[in-house]
Amino acid sequence: MPENTILDVVKGGYVSKNGKVRLMKTKKSWKIRK
């Protein structure tokens, strides 16, 4: 993931400005969806 990627806070995690990368909070860890 590029360092300049800006993430918007969404329910349950974060999503990149272009909507392609999602960082989802799980009970034990974080999951990255592309």
C-alpha positions as CSV (number, residue, x, y, z in Angstrom):
1,M,0.0,0.0,0.0
2,P,1.5,3.4,-1.0
3,E,2.4,5.6,1.9
4,N,0.4,8.5,0.4
5,T,-2.8,6.6,0.4
6,I,-5.4,8.5,2.4
7,L,-7.9,6.4,4.2
8,D,-11.4,7.5,5.1
9,V,-12.9,6.1,8.3
10,V,-15.9,3.9,7.6
11,K,-18.0,1.7,9.9
12,G,-15.8,-1.2,10.9
13,G,-12.6,0.0,9.4
14,Y,-11.1,2.3,6.8
15,V,-11.4,2.7,3.0
16,S,-9.0,4.4,0.6
17,K,-10.1,7.5,-1.3
18,N,-10.5,5.6,-4.6
19,G,-12.4,2.8,-2.8
20,K,-10.1,0.1,-3.9
21,V,-8.4,-0.8,-0.6
22,R,-10.4,-1.6,2.5
23,L,-9.0,-2.1,5.9
24,M,-11.5,-4.0,8.0
25,K,-11.4,-4.4,11.8
26,T,-11.9,-8.0,12.9
27,K,-12.1,-9.3,16.5
28,K,-8.4,-10.3,16.5
29,S,-6.7,-8.3,13.8
30,W,-7.0,-6.1,10.7
31,K,-7.8,-7.5,7.2
32,I,-6.8,-5.7,4.0
33,R,-9.2,-6.1,1.1
34,K,-8.2,-5.0,-2.4
